[in-house]
Amino acid sequence: MKMNINMKKIVFFLLAQFVALGAFAQEAAIKEAEAAYTKEDYGKAIELYEGLLKTHGESAEIYYNLGNAYYKENKIAPAILNYERALLLDPGDGDIRFNLQLARQKSVDKIEPVGDFFLHRWFDKVQNMGAADSWAQTGIVCFILFIGCLILFFFSKWIHLKKIGFYLGLVFLVLVIFANIFAGNQKSELVNRKSAIVFAPTVTVKSSPDASGTDLFILHEGTKVSIKSKLGDWNEIEMEDGNVGWMPSKDIEII
């Protein structure tokens, strides 16, 4: 029994050391990439940031820094792609959103979005104030406060406190519902990625999923499209202005 306990301690110690070494290596690589960026060696910074993503997984900060490095290299499509990926992970970050707008201004295509109902715009604006995890945490906190209000309503002896518990409970219940909706939407966008960035310098969008289809319009690198469906090596895409067509899958990169 004592030997088993000692073995568990040894395994735990080794795992802790492994995690610590991984975190140290990641921090060292981040500092090296930041140093390369500061020295204007953007090519090396890009290589290091790309390596960090492959080794340690997705990170809004790394995507953002990688987007900055690509932007400095005047590679607009990869810059936009990485800003968009950073924004998916951290939709409330104003710096990411600002730099994304700067990069979009350098793209050739200026797509005018179809006007949305003002409530839909308001809903999206509020939803984008936080990521899926932060909305989930907000929902949990509001639910706990809702339970507290229920206790106050049912067990308080004073009418005034009962009223406070009732009305505050309604408020927290609404917040719980919306927080869960926002968290679900943000999680769905992360898991089911339906948007992409055009990487080909120019691409002709077709009326059907083959090269003999009618030419509809031309897109340039850096333009964002929504993927509606896929057939073989072709994707049916939709633009923000409502235009729909087909283009080769190789010419776009999923966000």
C-alpha positions as CSV (number, residue, x, y, z in Angstrom):
1,M,0.0,0.0,0.0
2,K,2.8,2.4,0.9
3,M,4.6,1.6,-2.3
4,N,1.5,2.4,-4.3
5,I,1.2,5.8,-2.6
6,N,4.8,6.5,-3.4
7,M,4.4,5.5,-7.0
8,K,1.4,7.9,-7.3
9,K,3.5,10.7,-5.9
10,I,6.3,10.0,-8.3
11,V,3.9,9.9,-11.3
12,F,2.2,13.1,-10.1
13,F,5.6,14.7,-9.7
14,L,6.7,13.7,-13.2
15,L,3.5,14.9,-14.8
16,A,3.8,18.2,-13.0
17,Q,7.4,18.6,-14.3
18,F,6.2,17.7,-17.8
19,V,3.5,20.4,-17.7
20,A,5.9,22.9,-16.3
21,L,8.5,22.2,-19.0
22,G,5.8,22.5,-21.7
23,A,4.7,25.9,-20.3
24,F,8.3,27.1,-20.0
25,A,9.0,26.1,-23.7
26,Q,5.8,27.8,-24.8
27,E,6.7,31.0,-22.9
28,A,10.3,30.9,-24.4
29,A,8.9,30.5,-27.9
30,I,6.5,33.4,-27.4
31,K,9.3,35.7,-26.2
32,E,11.4,34.6,-29.2
33,A,8.6,35.4,-31.6
34,E,8.0,38.8,-29.9
35,A,11.7,39.6,-30.2
36,A,11.7,38.7,-33.9
37,Y,8.7,40.9,-34.4
38,T,10.3,43.8,-32.5
39,K,13.4,43.5,-34.7
40,E,11.1,43.6,-37.8
41,D,12.1,40.0,-38.7
42,Y,8.4,39.3,-39.5
43,G,9.2,36.1,-41.5
44,K,10.8,34.5,-38.4
45,A,8.0,35.8,-36.2
46,I,5.4,34.2,-38.5
47,E,7.3,30.9,-38.5
48,L,7.5,30.9,-34.7
49,Y,3.8,31.8,-34.2
50,E,2.7,29.2,-36.7
51,G,4.8,26.6,-34.7
52,L,3.2,27.7,-31.5
53,L,-0.2,27.1,-32.9
54,K,0.7,23.6,-34.2
55,T,2.4,22.6,-30.9
56,H,0.1,24.2,-28.2
57,G,-3.2,24.7,-30.0
58,E,-5.4,27.7,-30.7
59,S,-4.9,31.0,-28.8
60,A,-6.5,34.3,-29.5
61,E,-3.3,36.1,-28.6
62,I,-1.1,34.0,-30.9
63,Y,-3.6,34.4,-33.8
64,Y,-3.7,38.1,-33.2
65,N,0.2,38.4,-33.1
66,L,0.4,36.2,-36.2
67,G,-2.1,38.4,-38.0
68,N,0.0,41.5,-37.1
69,A,3.1,39.8,-38.5
70,Y,1.4,38.9,-41.8
71,Y,0.0,42.4,-42.0
72,K,3.5,43.8,-41.7
73,E,4.6,41.5,-44.5
74,N,1.7,42.9,-46.6
75,K,0.1,39.4,-46.8
76,I,-3.4,40.6,-46.4
77,A,-5.3,37.3,-46.8
78,P,-3.4,35.5,-44.1
79,A,-3.6,38.6,-41.8
80,I,-7.4,38.7,-42.2
81,L,-7.6,34.9,-41.6
82,N,-5.7,35.0,-38.4
83,Y,-7.5,38.1,-37.1
84,E,-10.8,36.4,-37.8
85,R,-9.7,33.3,-36.0
86,A,-8.6,35.4,-33.0
87,L,-12.0,37.1,-33.0
88,L,-13.8,33.8,-32.9
89,L,-11.9,32.9,-29.7
90,D,-12.2,36.4,-28.2
91,P,-15.0,38.4,-29.9
92,G,-15.0,41.1,-27.2
93,D,-11.4,42.2,-27.9
94,G,-11.4,45.7,-29.5
95,D,-7.8,45.6,-30.7
96,I,-8.5,42.5,-32.7
97,R,-11.6,44.0,-34.3
98,F,-9.8,47.3,-35.0
99,N,-6.8,45.6,-36.7
100,L,-9.2,43.4,-38.7
101,Q,-10.9,46.5,-40.1
102,L,-7.5,47.9,-41.0
103,A,-6.6,44.7,-42.9
104,R,-10.0,44.6,-44.7
105,Q,-9.4,48.1,-46.0
106,K,-6.4,46.8,-47.9
107,S,-8.5,44.1,-49.7
108,V,-9.7,44.8,-53.2
109,D,-13.4,43.7,-52.8
110,K,-15.6,46.2,-50.8
111,I,-18.7,44.2,-50.0
112,E,-21.7,46.1,-48.7
113,P,-23.6,43.9,-46.3
114,V,-27.3,43.4,-46.6
115,G,-29.1,45.6,-44.0
116,D,-30.1,43.7,-40.9
117,F,-33.1,44.4,-38.6
118,F,-31.8,46.7,-35.8
119,L,-32.7,44.2,-33.1
120,H,-30.6,41.5,-34.9
121,R,-27.6,44.0,-35.0
122,W,-28.1,44.8,-31.3
123,F,-28.3,41.1,-30.5
124,D,-25.0,40.4,-32.3
125,K,-23.3,43.4,-30.7
126,V,-24.2,42.2,-27.2
127,Q,-23.3,38.6,-28.0
128,N,-19.9,39.6,-29.3
129,M,-19.1,41.3,-26.0
130,G,-17.9,37.9,-24.7
131,A,-16.7,34.5,-25.7
132,A,-18.5,31.2,-25.1
133,D,-16.8,30.5,-21.8
134,S,-17.4,34.0,-20.4
135,W,-21.1,33.8,-21.3
136,A,-21.3,30.4,-19.7
137,Q,-19.7,31.7,-16.5
138,T,-22.1,34.6,-16.5
139,G,-25.0,32.2,-16.9
140,I,-23.8,30.2,-13.9
141,V,-23.4,33.2,-11.7
142,C,-26.8,34.6,-12.7
143,F,-28.4,31.2,-12.0
144,I,-26.9,31.1,-8.5
145,L,-28.3,34.6,-7.9
146,F,-31.6,33.5,-9.2
147,I,-31.7,30.6,-6.7
148,G,-30.8,33.1,-4.0
149,C,-33.8,35.3,-5.1
150,L,-36.1,32.3,-5.0
151,I,-35.0,31.6,-1.4
152,L,-35.6,35.2,-0.5
153,F,-39.0,35.1,-2.1
154,F,-40.2,31.9,-0.4
155,F,-38.7,32.2,3.0
156,S,-38.6,35.9,3.8
157,K,-41.1,37.1,6.3
158,W,-41.2,40.6,5.0
159,I,-43.4,41.5,1.9
160,H,-40.9,44.1,0.8
161,L,-38.1,41.5,0.6
162,K,-40.4,39.1,-1.1
163,K,-41.0,41.7,-3.9
164,I,-37.3,42.4,-4.2
165,G,-36.7,38.6,-4.5
166,F,-39.4,38.2,-7.1
167,Y,-38.5,41.0,-9.4
168,L,-34.7,40.4,-9.1
169,G,-35.3,36.7,-9.7
170,L,-37.1,37.5,-13.0
171,V,-34.2,39.7,-14.1
172,F,-31.6,37.0,-13.3
173,L,-33.8,34.4,-15.0
174,V,-33.8,36.5,-18.2
175,L,-30.0,36.9,-17.9
176,V,-29.6,33.2,-17.5
177,I,-31.6,32.5,-20.7
178,F,-29.7,35.1,-22.8
179,A,-26.3,34.1,-21.4
180,N,-27.0,30.5,-22.4
181,I,-28.2,31.5,-25.8
182,F,-25.1,33.7,-26.4
183,A,-22.8,30.9,-25.1
184,G,-24.5,28.3,-27.4
185,N,-24.2,30.6,-30.4
186,Q,-20.5,31.4,-29.8
187,K,-19.7,27.7,-29.2
188,S,-21.6,26.7,-32.4
189,E,-19.5,29.3,-34.4
190,L,-16.3,27.8,-33.0
191,V,-17.3,24.2,-33.7
192,N,-19.1,24.6,-37.0
193,R,-16.9,27.0,-38.9
194,K,-18.9,28.1,-41.9
195,S,-16.9,31.2,-42.9
196,A,-13.7,31.3,-45.0
197,I,-11.2,33.8,-46.5
198,V,-10.3,33.8,-50.2
199,F,-6.6,33.1,-50.7
200,A,-6.4,33.0,-54.5
201,P,-5.3,36.4,-56.0
202,T,-8.4,36.3,-58.2
203,V,-11.1,33.7,-58.5
204,T,-14.2,33.6,-60.8
205,V,-17.3,32.5,-59.0
206,K,-19.4,30.1,-61.1
207,S,-23.2,29.4,-61.3
208,S,-22.6,25.7,-60.9
209,P,-19.9,23.5,-59.3
210,D,-17.8,23.0,-62.4
211,A,-15.4,25.0,-64.6
212,S,-17.9,25.2,-67.4
213,G,-20.5,27.0,-65.3
214,T,-21.5,30.6,-66.1
215,D,-19.2,33.3,-64.7
216,L,-21.1,35.3,-62.1
217,F,-18.5,37.6,-60.4
218,I,-14.9,37.8,-59.5
219,L,-13.4,37.8,-56.0
220,H,-10.0,38.7,-54.8
221,E,-7.8,37.5,-51.9
222,G,-8.8,38.6,-48.4
223,T,-12.6,38.6,-49.0
224,K,-14.7,36.8,-46.5
225,V,-17.4,34.3,-47.7
226,S,-19.9,32.0,-46.0
227,I,-19.9,28.4,-47.0
228,K,-23.4,27.1,-47.7
229,S,-22.5,23.6,-49.0
230,K,-19.8,21.5,-50.5
231,L,-19.8,19.2,-53.6
232,G,-16.6,17.5,-54.5
233,D,-13.8,20.0,-54.9
234,W,-16.3,22.9,-55.0
235,N,-17.9,25.1,-52.3
236,E,-21.2,27.0,-52.6
237,I,-20.5,30.3,-51.1
238,E,-22.6,33.3,-50.1
239,M,-21.4,36.9,-49.8
240,E,-22.4,39.5,-47.2
241,D,-24.4,41.3,-49.9
242,G,-26.4,38.2,-50.7
243,N,-24.7,37.0,-53.9
244,V,-24.4,33.3,-54.2
245,G,-22.2,31.1,-56.4
246,W,-19.7,28.2,-56.5
247,M,-15.8,28.3,-56.3
248,P,-13.0,25.8,-55.9
249,S,-12.3,24.7,-52.3
250,K,-8.6,25.1,-52.9
251,D,-9.0,28.9,-53.3
252,I,-10.4,29.5,-49.8
253,E,-9.2,28.8,-46.2
254,I,-11.7,28.0,-43.5
255,I,-11.6,30.4,-40.5
